[in-house]
């Protein structure tokens, strides 16, 4: 397994050997998790770790589904968990930078839709196989001066060291949402995206960025998402 710091997207581990679980079983597991499965403690349901625990459950279901599930079905497994775990509008605004505030409402809406499809596609393309991995969300969080909280997550691999993926969580009216991902605890994906997005915005503004993200969606999905 290796960690892919993908251009214009959230980094995700790429796992090679594949073992299957039916799409139906995976989808049912994720549906139960998102509807509030009784295994979760009530007092933890609104805390900053809960969205990441739910995201990890969906990622594991996608991995177990593997090649037995077409891309569009893995996408359907992951989309609700990604939307629940992330404040994608905040991630996009931070990645675009100051020029975000000069875009029209329509440009922002178009970019937000494409960025959401890209983020889910990136996860669906990378979390697509299973070889005994598991996820662990550490109970200890770290508070930041601005009120954000870092939630630490690990991918536990057989016969190899864990991969650390941390999430910067922010409290919103809709609950705790991730606004950045730190690969190996230090590499900010928002910073990586800001560099990538800047070149696209400089070359052609918001339309160039939207077109670039859409090309990535098509590539990641092998054309399944046009």
JOVENWO-V679166 format. One record per pair of residues at least 12 apart in sequence whose ideal C-beta (glycine too) atoms are under 7 Angstrom apart, sorted by sequence separation. I is the first residue (numbers start at 1). J is the second residue. D is the distance in Angstrom with one decimal. If there is no record, write none. Layout:
i=<I | I>
j=<J | J>
d=<D | D>
This chain:
i=<1 | 2 | 62 | 65 | 152 | 153 | 168 | 197 | 200 | 1 | 153 | 1 | 137 | 138 | 152 | 153 | 167 | 168 | 1 | 62 | 151 | 61 | 62 | 137 | 150 | 151 | 165 | 166 | 136 | 135 | 136 | 150 | 151 | 165 | 58 | 92 | 166 | 34 | 58 | 92 | 135 | 136 | 148 | 149 | 164 | 33 | 148 | 164 | 133 | 134 | 148 | 58 | 89 | 92 | 133 | 33 | 88 | 133 | 147 | 55 | 132 | 30 | 54 | 55 | 88 | 131 | 30 | 88 | 54 | 55 | 30 | 54 | 88 | 29 | 51 | 52 | 51 | 26 | 26 | 82 | 26 | 82 | 26 | 79 | 82 | 23 | 78 | 21 | 26 | 21 | 20 | 23 | 75 | 78 | 20 | 22 | 23 | 34 | 75 | 78 | 19 | 20 | 30 | 34 | 15 | 18 | 20 | 18 | 75 | 23 | 27 | 34 | 74 | 26 | 30 | 71 | 74 | 62 | 66 | 66 | 59 | 63 | 66 | 62 | 63 | 62 | 63 | 64 | 63 | 59 | 63 | 60 | 59 | 56 | 90 | 56 | 87 | 53 | 52 | 87 | 94 | 49 | 91 | 90 | 91 | 49 | 87 | 86 | 87 | 49 | 85 | 86 | 87 | 48 | 85 | 95 | 111 | 118 | 125 | 94 | 114 | 121 | 56 | 97 | 95 | 111 | 115 | 118 | 122 | 52 | 91 | 95 | 107 | 111 | 114 | 118 | 121 | 110 | 114 | 117 | 121 | 48 | 52 | 96 | 49 | 95 | 99 | 48 | 103 | 121 | 96 | 117 | 9 | 10 | 8 | 9 | 12 | 12 | 18 | 19 | 10 | 14 | 17 | 18 | 19 | 9 | 13 | 16 | 12 | 15 | 17 | 12 | 15 | 52 | 6 | 15 | 15 | 48 | 4 | 51 | 51 | 51 | 48 | 46 | 47 | 13 | 13 | 71 | 71 | 72 | 71 | 70 | 1 | 3 | 11 | 10 | 11 | 5 | 11 | 10 | 3 | 5 | 8 | 5 | 8 | 7 | 8 | 8 | 8 | 9 | 8>
j=<13 | 14 | 74 | 77 | 164 | 165 | 180 | 209 | 212 | 14 | 166 | 15 | 151 | 152 | 166 | 167 | 181 | 182 | 16 | 77 | 166 | 77 | 78 | 153 | 166 | 167 | 181 | 182 | 153 | 153 | 154 | 168 | 169 | 183 | 77 | 111 | 185 | 54 | 78 | 112 | 155 | 156 | 168 | 169 | 184 | 54 | 169 | 185 | 155 | 156 | 170 | 81 | 112 | 115 | 156 | 57 | 112 | 157 | 171 | 81 | 158 | 57 | 81 | 82 | 115 | 158 | 58 | 116 | 84 | 85 | 61 | 85 | 119 | 61 | 84 | 85 | 85 | 61 | 62 | 119 | 64 | 120 | 65 | 120 | 123 | 65 | 120 | 64 | 69 | 65 | 65 | 68 | 120 | 123 | 66 | 68 | 69 | 80 | 121 | 124 | 66 | 67 | 77 | 81 | 63 | 66 | 68 | 67 | 124 | 73 | 77 | 84 | 124 | 77 | 81 | 124 | 128 | 124 | 128 | 129 | 123 | 127 | 130 | 127 | 128 | 128 | 129 | 130 | 130 | 127 | 133 | 135 | 135 | 135 | 170 | 137 | 170 | 137 | 137 | 172 | 179 | 137 | 179 | 179 | 180 | 139 | 177 | 177 | 178 | 141 | 177 | 178 | 179 | 141 | 178 | 190 | 206 | 213 | 220 | 190 | 210 | 217 | 153 | 194 | 193 | 209 | 213 | 216 | 220 | 151 | 190 | 194 | 206 | 210 | 213 | 217 | 220 | 210 | 214 | 217 | 221 | 149 | 153 | 197 | 151 | 197 | 201 | 151 | 206 | 225 | 201 | 225 | 118 | 119 | 118 | 119 | 122 | 123 | 129 | 130 | 122 | 126 | 129 | 130 | 131 | 122 | 126 | 129 | 126 | 129 | 131 | 127 | 130 | 167 | 122 | 131 | 133 | 169 | 126 | 176 | 177 | 178 | 176 | 175 | 176 | 155 | 163 | 221 | 222 | 224 | 224 | 224 | 157 | 163 | 181 | 181 | 183 | 183 | 189 | 189 | 183 | 187 | 193 | 192 | 196 | 196 | 197 | 212 | 213 | 216 | 216>
d=<5.3 | 5.6 | 4.8 | 6.7 | 6.8 | 5.0 | 4.0 | 5.8 | 4.8 | 6.4 | 6.5 | 4.7 | 6.5 | 4.2 | 5.1 | 6.5 | 5.9 | 6.9 | 6.9 | 5.1 | 6.7 | 5.5 | 5.5 | 5.1 | 5.5 | 4.7 | 6.4 | 4.1 | 7.0 | 6.5 | 4.6 | 5.8 | 5.4 | 6.2 | 5.9 | 6.3 | 5.3 | 6.4 | 5.3 | 6.0 | 6.0 | 5.8 | 5.3 | 4.7 | 5.6 | 5.6 | 6.4 | 5.0 | 5.8 | 4.7 | 5.1 | 3.5 | 5.7 | 4.8 | 6.4 | 4.6 | 6.9 | 5.5 | 7.0 | 4.9 | 4.5 | 6.6 | 5.6 | 6.9 | 6.1 | 6.7 | 4.9 | 5.3 | 6.2 | 4.1 | 5.0 | 6.6 | 6.2 | 5.2 | 5.8 | 6.3 | 4.1 | 3.9 | 6.9 | 6.0 | 5.9 | 5.1 | 4.3 | 4.9 | 6.3 | 5.3 | 5.5 | 3.7 | 6.9 | 5.6 | 7.0 | 6.4 | 5.7 | 5.1 | 5.1 | 6.3 | 4.0 | 5.6 | 6.6 | 5.5 | 6.4 | 6.7 | 5.4 | 6.7 | 6.3 | 4.3 | 4.0 | 5.3 | 4.6 | 4.8 | 5.8 | 6.9 | 4.3 | 5.7 | 6.7 | 6.0 | 6.5 | 6.4 | 6.0 | 5.0 | 6.7 | 5.0 | 5.9 | 4.8 | 6.8 | 6.7 | 6.1 | 4.9 | 4.3 | 4.7 | 6.8 | 6.1 | 6.9 | 3.7 | 7.0 | 6.5 | 6.5 | 5.1 | 5.3 | 6.0 | 6.9 | 5.2 | 5.8 | 4.8 | 7.0 | 7.0 | 3.6 | 5.9 | 6.9 | 6.7 | 7.0 | 4.8 | 5.4 | 5.9 | 5.5 | 5.4 | 6.1 | 4.8 | 4.1 | 4.9 | 5.2 | 5.0 | 6.5 | 5.7 | 3.7 | 6.4 | 6.1 | 5.6 | 6.1 | 5.1 | 6.3 | 5.1 | 4.3 | 5.6 | 4.6 | 5.2 | 4.3 | 5.6 | 5.6 | 5.2 | 5.5 | 4.7 | 5.5 | 5.6 | 5.2 | 5.3 | 6.1 | 5.4 | 5.5 | 6.3 | 7.0 | 6.5 | 5.9 | 5.6 | 6.7 | 6.3 | 5.9 | 5.6 | 3.8 | 4.8 | 5.8 | 4.9 | 6.0 | 6.7 | 6.8 | 4.1 | 6.5 | 6.0 | 3.7 | 4.8 | 4.2 | 6.2 | 6.9 | 5.4 | 5.8 | 6.2 | 6.4 | 4.1 | 6.0 | 5.8 | 6.8 | 6.9 | 4.2 | 6.2 | 6.9 | 5.6 | 5.7 | 5.0 | 6.6 | 5.4 | 4.5 | 7.0 | 5.9 | 6.0 | 6.2 | 5.3 | 4.5 | 6.1 | 5.5 | 5.4 | 5.7 | 6.5 | 5.7 | 6.0 | 4.7 | 4.8 | 6.6 | 6.7 | 6.1 | 7.0 | 6.0>
